Amino acid sequence: MKQKRGTWLPLLILVLGLSACQSGQPTSHKSPGPHTPTAAASADPQRCARLAQRGFTPCPPTPDRLQLPPTTIRNATNGAVSDATAQQWGRAFQLAQAYYYWAMENNARSALTSGVLADSSAQAVANLFGADLMDLDNAKSAGGTLVYQPPRVAVTQVVVIPSDLQGSMQRQNLTPSGFGLALRLSGPTSRAVRLANGDVRPLSSGDATYVADVVVWGELRTVADIGTIWYEFGYYGCDGSVRNVCQL
C-alpha cells in the first residue's frame, strides 16, 4: 500500500508523490494500521487450492475471519456519491488492506502480482508494489523473511479524481478512475529482515510522528474467494497538484 506501499518516510513521500504524478516514474504505495490475522484459514480445500494458484499460500482466512484495519471513513465527493456508497467503498478498502497485510506478513509475493487485489499490468505492479517486491526479494535472497509493521490509516476519504489527473494516469499507462480513496497514514511503522539465525536487520522505520497522505484509485470489485474489495489501479502521494484532490 501506498516509497513503500506501507511505510513511507515523512519527507521522502513528498518527493515520491511528485515523481509519481508528474515525472511518470513509478514508485510504490500505501498501507493502513497494524493488523495480525489470527483466525484459522478456511476449511474449504477447494478455495485454498484456487487461491494457491494465485499466490495465496498458506491459505488465508475467509473475509469474515479477517481482522480489518481500523480507519475513519469520510465522503468528500460533494454529493458525487452517497454517504452509504462511501462507507461501502471504505469497508471494501479495509478488506483489501487486510489481505494485503496478510500477503506481506506471510511473504506471499505472488499474491501481490496475480491480479487478485490490484491491476496486474507491469506499470500498476511497479506503482503499487515496487518497493514491497524489492523488500520481499531482498529478504529471500538473504535467507530470511520480511517482518512488517504497517502504519495505521487514520482517515479513508472518498474523493473525486479530476479529468486532468486521470490524464496523468493514462500517460503513465495506469488505468484511470473517476474516484479514489485519500488516506492519512501515521506511525509507528517499520520493515526488517529476520534472518535464519534469528537476527533482525532493519530496512526502514517511522516513529509515532510519522504522517503521510496518499490517494489510491480503483473501483469496487467482488473477487471470488476474497470478497468485495477496493480493487486498486494505482496511487499517488498527496503533494503538488494532487493535494487539492486529497483534501486531507
C-alpha positions in Angstrom: 0.0 0.0 0.0 0.9 3.3 -0.9 8.1 4.9 -1.0 6.9 1.6 0.2 3.3 0.7 -0.1 3.0 0.8 3.6 6.0 2.6 5.1 6.9 6.0 3.5 9.4 8.1 5.4 7.8 11.5 6.2 9.9 13.7 3.9 10.6 11.2 1.2 6.9 10.8 0.5 6.7 14.3 -0.8 9.3 13.7 -3.4 7.8 10.3 -4.4 4.3 11.8 -4.7 5.6 14.4 -7.2 7.7 11.9 -9.2 4.8 9.5 -9.5 2.3 12.2 -10.6 4.5 14.5 -12.7 7.5 12.7 -14.0 5.9 9.4 -15.0 8.2 7.3 -12.9 6.5 4.5 -10.9 7.0 4.3 -7.2 5.4 2.0 -4.7 2.4 2.5 -2.4 0.3 2.8 0.7 -0.9 1.0 3.8 -3.1 1.3 6.9 -2.7 0.3 10.5 -1.3 -2.7 12.4 -3.0 -6.0 11.7 -2.3 -9.5 12.7 -4.9 -12.0 11.3 -5.1 -14.8 13.9 -8.2 -16.6 12.7 -7.8 -20.0 11.2 -7.8 -20.3 7.4 -10.9 -21.6 5.6 -11.6 -25.3 5.9 -12.7 -25.3 2.3 -9.8 -27.1 0.5 -11.1 -26.1 -3.0 -11.0 -22.4 -2.0 -7.5 -22.9 -0.7 -6.4 -24.7 -3.9 -7.8 -21.9 -6.1 -6.1 -19.2 -4.0 -2.8 -21.1 -4.0 -2.9 -20.9 -7.8 -3.0 -17.2 -7.5 -0.2 -16.9 -5.0 -2.0 -17.0 -1.7 -0.1 -19.6 0.3 -0.6 -20.6 3.0 -4.4 -20.4 2.7 -5.7 -17.1 4.0 -8.7 -16.7 6.3 -12.1 -16.1 4.8 -13.3 -12.5 4.7 -15.5 -12.9 7.8 -12.5 -14.2 9.8 -10.1 -11.4 9.0 -9.4 -8.5 11.4 -9.9 -5.4 9.4 -7.5 -2.4 10.0 -9.4 0.4 11.7 -10.0 3.7 10.0 -12.4 6.6 9.9 -14.3 6.7 6.6 -15.4 10.0 5.1 -17.2 11.2 2.0 -15.5 14.2 0.3 -17.2 14.0 -3.1 -19.7 16.8 -2.5 -22.6 14.6 -3.4 -21.0 12.7 -6.4 -21.5 9.5 -4.4 -23.8 8.9 -1.4 -22.6 8.6 2.1 -23.7 5.0 2.1 -21.6 4.3 -1.0 -18.6 6.0 0.5 -19.0 3.7 3.6 -19.2 0.7 1.3 -16.1 1.6 -0.6 -14.2 2.3 2.7 -15.1 -1.1 4.1 -14.1 -2.7 0.8 -10.7 -0.9 1.1 -10.3 -2.2 4.7 -10.8 -5.8 3.4 -8.4 -5.3 0.6 -5.8 -3.9 3.0 -6.3 -6.9 5.4 -5.4 -9.3 2.6 -2.5 -7.0 1.6 -1.2 -7.2 5.2 -1.7 -11.0 5.2 0.3 -11.3 2.0 3.1 -9.1 3.4 3.2 -10.9 6.7 3.3 -14.3 5.0 5.8 -13.2 2.4 3.4 -14.3 -0.3 5.0 -12.3 -3.1 2.8 -13.7 -5.9 -0.4 -12.6 -4.1 0.6 -9.0 -4.9 1.2 -9.6 -8.6 -1.5 -12.1 -9.5 -4.2 -9.5 -10.2 -6.4 -10.6 -7.2 -6.1 -7.4 -5.2 -4.9 -4.9 -7.9 -4.2 -4.4 -11.6 -1.6 -6.9 -12.7 -0.1 -4.8 -15.5 3.6 -4.2 -15.2 3.0 -0.4 -14.7 0.5 -0.9 -12.0 2.5 -3.5 -10.1 5.6 -1.2 -10.2 3.5 1.7 -9.0 1.6 -0.1 -6.2 4.0 -2.8 -5.0 7.5 -1.9 -6.4 9.3 -1.5 -3.1 7.2 -4.2 -1.4 8.5 -6.7 -4.0 12.1 -5.4 -3.6 12.0 -5.9 0.1 10.5 -9.4 -0.2 13.1 -10.3 -2.7 15.9 -8.9 -0.6 14.7 -10.8 2.4 14.5 -14.0 0.5 18.0 -13.6 -1.0 19.4 -13.0 2.5 17.8 -16.3 3.5 15.3 -14.6 5.8 11.7 -13.3 5.9 10.3 -9.8 5.8 8.9 -8.5 9.1 6.4 -5.7 8.5 4.7 -3.3 11.0 2.3 -1.2 8.8 1.3 2.3 9.7 -2.3 2.9 10.7 -4.8 4.6 8.4 -6.3 7.4 10.4 -8.6 8.5 7.6 -10.0 6.9 4.5 -11.7 9.6 2.4 -13.6 9.1 -0.8 -12.6 11.8 -3.4 -13.3 12.7 -7.0 -10.4 12.3 -9.4 -10.5 15.2 -11.9 -10.0 14.7 -15.6 -6.6 16.3 -15.8 -5.3 13.8 -13.1 -6.9 11.0 -15.0 -4.9 12.1 -18.0 -1.7 11.9 -16.0 -2.6 8.3 -15.1 -3.2 7.4 -18.7 0.1 8.9 -19.7 1.8 6.6 -17.2 0.0 3.6 -18.7 -2.1 3.3 -15.5 -5.8 2.6 -15.6 -7.6 5.8 -14.6 -10.7 6.1 -12.4 -13.1 8.8 -11.6 -12.9 8.2 -7.8 -10.1 7.5 -5.3 -9.5 7.0 -1.6 -7.4 9.6 0.1 -5.5 8.1 3.0 -3.8 9.6 6.0 -1.2 7.2 7.3 0.6 7.5 10.7 3.3 5.7 12.6 4.9 3.9 14.1 5.8 1.7 11.2 8.8 -0.5 10.3 10.2 -3.1 8.0 13.0 -5.5 8.7 14.5 -8.8 7.6 14.5 -11.7 10.1 17.5 -13.9 9.3 17.6 -17.7 9.7 19.7 -17.3 12.8 17.1 -15.0 14.4 19.0 -11.8 13.9 16.8 -8.9 12.7 18.2 -6.4 10.0 16.2 -3.1 9.9 15.2 -1.8 6.5 13.1 1.3 7.2 11.1 2.8 10.0 9.0 5.8 11.1 8.2 6.7 14.7 5.0 8.0 16.2 5.4 11.4 14.5 5.4 9.9 11.0 2.5 11.1 8.8 1.9 10.6 5.1 -1.0 11.4 2.8 -1.7 9.4 -0.4 -4.5 8.7 -2.8 -5.2 5.2 -4.2 -7.7 5.0 -7.1 -9.6 2.0 -8.4 -13.1 0.5 -8.2 -15.4 -1.7 -6.1 -15.0 -5.3 -7.3 -16.1 -8.7 -6.0 -13.3 -11.2 -6.2 -14.0 -14.9 -5.9 -12.8 -16.4 -2.6 -11.7 -13.0 -1.3 -14.9 -10.9 -1.2 -15.9 -7.3 -2.2 -12.8 -5.2 -2.2 -11.5 -1.8 -3.4 -9.6 -3.1 -6.4 -6.6 -0.8 -7.0 -5.3 0.7 -10.2 -2.5 2.9 -8.8 -1.6 5.5 -6.2 0.0 9.0 -5.9 1.3 11.0 -2.9 -0.9 13.9 -1.9 1.6 16.6 -3.0 1.7 19.3 -5.6 -1.2 19.2 -7.9 -2.7 16.1 -6.1 -3.0 17.9 -2.7 -6.3 19.6 -3.5 -7.7 16.3 -4.8 -6.9 14.5 -1.5 -8.5 17.3 0.7 -6.7 15.9 3.8 
